[in-house]
Amino acid sequence: MTQAFDIVVIGAGMVGAALATGLGQDGFRVAVIDRSPAPAFAPDRAPDIRVSALSAGSERYLQQLGAWQPILDMRATPYQRLAVWDETRHPLSSLMPRTLTEVEFDAASLKTTHLGHIVENSVTQQALWQTADDEPKVTVIAGHGVSALTQGSQSATVTLDDGRSLDAQLVIGADGAQSGIRDMAGIGVSRNQYDQQAMVISVRYQGPAEDITWQGFYPSGPRAFLPLHSAGASHPGESWASLVWYDAPEQLARLKALPKEALMLEIQQAFPAELPLLTHIEARASFPIARQHAKHYFSRRVVLAGDSAHTINPLAGQGVNLGFQDAQCLQAMLKEARRANDDLADPKWLGQYEQQRRPANRRMMMTMDLFYHLFSNRIPPVHLLRNLGLGAARALPFARNQVARYAMGIDDRLPAVLTQLTDRIPGLRQF
Ligand SMILES: Cc1cc2nc3c(=O)[nH]c(=O)nc-3n(C[C@H](O)[C@H](O)[C@H](O)COP(=O)(O)OP(=O)(O)OC[C@H]3O[C@@H](n4cnc5c(N)ncnc54)[C@H](O)[C@@H]3O)c2cc1C
């Protein structure tokens, strides 16, 4: 049996579920498919190991979709302060004042109540599945993957692994970095694997929930602290947090294999002094990190959004924030296509989506690399800036501040001088 829709969204991760909700609210008939079962939330359960820093822009978008209040009703941790500093020792360290090695933002001085929220991915996803499910025009299909795709002049047909067929004018691939629909559509990727991986460690610490998220940069990679909620009555006086340790794959493999007590000691020795007293390690997982960009954002009746189109270094936590920007842009284009009575797969509209989103996503990829190099490199940063052409050492605090503001989602735009600078980073032009 074939069911007919306007749009089929493959993947109901955070980006796909948001797109399905928004498109359903705009009156499109949407099916959204995920091979995983529906996410479930239990208030007394330890936090999901995957968490994301959601920017103010993402918060506004989730509010429009009606998913923000359900997220707050489950759990989300606002942070008022954000600090980034350099722990790299180099010949100029002792000569450099603290202002050159640390950037700190606080909500009060930016005249806002908070800079962002740390939210468990499963919480965001669950809230979005709920809002999607509440939309009469949206059909959520959980627990099934896609086994085939055929594309015709009027529509595309997606076949599920249980034999069902779904017909639609447009198929949106929101099935993550290893996107199968991207392969089925014949869209290639440019990929650059970083030397580092990221290990996320879910911990409890002594003290109330902190209002700061911070990241210290070491020669082997950054080490970050993301505060989560209070651990409640079961562990009075304690709170949850997520630590991220970037390092060489072999070092992380060694750390992953350690018993909890030994890992705790390693963390205490390796992390900056700002780390609160840890009481418990709940879980750990490591993730390869790669800069990846689809060669095209669409082909015939398939268009990509979120991690299926691009992945970036997670060091400033911008991946899903970019995915939500894709979702908003694509939704706006599809509304225009419908208003003009055009085919939803008309390259005129999908091309405009790519024209808007590709440079923005590419700029954020470059900024991540610039950000990383400005904060940690064995080459003294002043030399690095000089080599890159920014010139005087006195530009360093300004550059760091501006790059950090953009990379962390505090500013929407990177100043022109830094945009030019990112264009000089070797190896990025083909992205
Ligand atoms: C260590 C680490 C830390 C990060 N921290 C942050 C952060 O702080 N802030 C931030 O913004 N981003 C962060 N990110 C990035 C962020 O997690 C991703 O950008 C985000 O999850 C992408 O969402 P997505 O919906 O595009 O893809 P995914 O989350 O990968 O979702 C894809 C969905 O598609 C489904 N799927 C896959 N294949 C199929 C198929 N064949 N059929 C049906 N369904 C399918 C999957 O089950 C999944 O639900 C981090 C990433 C890492 C690795």
PDBQT file of the ligand as one rigid body, heavy atoms in Angstrom, charges set to zero:
ROOT
HETATM    1  C1  LIG A 501      30.605  15.052  21.390  1.00  0.00    +0.000 C 
HETATM    2  C2  LIG A 501      29.584  15.892  20.716  1.00  0.00    +0.000 A 
HETATM    3  C3  LIG A 501      29.076  17.011  21.357  1.00  0.00    +0.000 A 
HETATM    4  C4  LIG A 501      28.150  17.856  20.730  1.00  0.00    +0.000 A 
HETATM    5  N1  LIG A 501      27.699  18.957  21.374  1.00  0.00    +0.000 NA
HETATM    6  C5  LIG A 501      26.857  19.797  20.754  1.00  0.00    +0.000 A 
HETATM    7  C6  LIG A 501      26.383  20.998  21.400  1.00  0.00    +0.000 A 
HETATM    8  O1  LIG A 501      26.734  21.307  22.541  1.00  0.00    +0.000 OA
HETATM    9  N2  LIG A 501      25.532  21.819  20.707  1.00  0.00    +0.000 N 
HETATM   10  C7  LIG A 501      25.142  21.518  19.421  1.00  0.00    +0.000 A 
HETATM   11  O2  LIG A 501      24.407  22.309  18.817  1.00  0.00    +0.000 OA
HETATM   12  N3  LIG A 501      25.549  20.388  18.797  1.00  0.00    +0.000 NA
HETATM   13  C8  LIG A 501      26.391  19.529  19.428  1.00  0.00    +0.000 A 
HETATM   14  N4  LIG A 501      26.819  18.409  18.795  1.00  0.00    +0.000 N 
HETATM   15  C9  LIG A 501      26.316  18.106  17.447  1.00  0.00    +0.000 C 
HETATM   16  C10 LIG A 501      24.877  17.587  17.486  1.00  0.00    +0.000 C 
HETATM   17  O3  LIG A 501      24.784  16.457  18.330  1.00  0.00    +0.000 OA
HETATM   18  C11 LIG A 501      24.426  17.250  16.080  1.00  0.00    +0.000 C 
HETATM   19  O4  LIG A 501      24.670  18.347  15.232  1.00  0.00    +0.000 OA
HETATM   20  C12 LIG A 501      22.938  16.929  16.061  1.00  0.00    +0.000 C 
HETATM   21  O5  LIG A 501      22.655  15.783  16.828  1.00  0.00    +0.000 OA
HETATM   22  C13 LIG A 501      22.461  16.717  14.626  1.00  0.00    +0.000 C 
HETATM   23  O6  LIG A 501      21.089  16.470  14.630  1.00  0.00    +0.000 OA
HETATM   24  P1  LIG A 501      20.390  15.775  13.388  1.00  0.00    +0.000 P 
HETATM   25  O7  LIG A 501      18.939  15.714  13.756  1.00  0.00    +0.000 OA
HETATM   26  O8  LIG A 501      20.798  16.458  12.129  1.00  0.00    +0.000 OA
HETATM   27  O9  LIG A 501      21.036  14.328  13.299  1.00  0.00    +0.000 OA
HETATM   28  P2  LIG A 501      21.033  13.112  14.377  1.00  0.00    +0.000 P 
HETATM   29  O10 LIG A 501      20.993  13.628  15.775  1.00  0.00    +0.000 OA
HETATM   30  O11 LIG A 501      22.176  12.234  14.001  1.00  0.00    +0.000 OA
HETATM   31  O12 LIG A 501      19.655  12.379  14.077  1.00  0.00    +0.000 OA
HETATM   32  C14 LIG A 501      19.480  11.543  12.960  1.00  0.00    +0.000 C 
HETATM   33  C15 LIG A 501      18.235  10.692  13.174  1.00  0.00    +0.000 C 
HETATM   34  O13 LIG A 501      18.008   9.915  11.995  1.00  0.00    +0.000 OA
HETATM   35  C16 LIG A 501      17.691   8.581  12.349  1.00  0.00    +0.000 C 
HETATM   36  N5  LIG A 501      18.095   7.737  11.224  1.00  0.00    +0.000 N 
HETATM   37  C17 LIG A 501      19.359   7.499  10.792  1.00  0.00    +0.000 A 
HETATM   38  N6  LIG A 501      19.319   6.693   9.716  1.00  0.00    +0.000 NA
HETATM   39  C18 LIG A 501      18.019   6.409   9.456  1.00  0.00    +0.000 A 
HETATM   40  C19 LIG A 501      17.338   5.638   8.477  1.00  0.00    +0.000 A 
HETATM   41  N7  LIG A 501      17.994   4.959   7.525  1.00  0.00    +0.000 N 
HETATM   42  N8  LIG A 501      15.990   5.564   8.519  1.00  0.00    +0.000 NA
HETATM   43  C20 LIG A 501      15.305   6.226   9.486  1.00  0.00    +0.000 A 
HETATM   44  N9  LIG A 501      15.899   6.984  10.445  1.00  0.00    +0.000 NA
HETATM   45  C21 LIG A 501      17.228   7.071  10.426  1.00  0.00    +0.000 A 
HETATM   46  C22 LIG A 501      18.469   8.338  13.639  1.00  0.00    +0.000 C 
HETATM   47  O14 LIG A 501      17.861   7.300  14.413  1.00  0.00    +0.000 OA
HETATM   48  C23 LIG A 501      18.390   9.697  14.336  1.00  0.00    +0.000 C 
HETATM   49  O15 LIG A 501      17.252   9.810  15.179  1.00  0.00    +0.000 OA
HETATM   50  C24 LIG A 501      27.730  17.551  19.413  1.00  0.00    +0.000 A 
HETATM   51  C25 LIG A 501      28.202  16.402  18.758  1.00  0.00    +0.000 A 
HETATM   52  C26 LIG A 501      29.129  15.582  19.400  1.00  0.00    +0.000 A 
HETATM   53  C27 LIG A 501      29.661  14.379  18.671  1.00  0.00    +0.000 C 
ENDROOT
TORSDOF 0
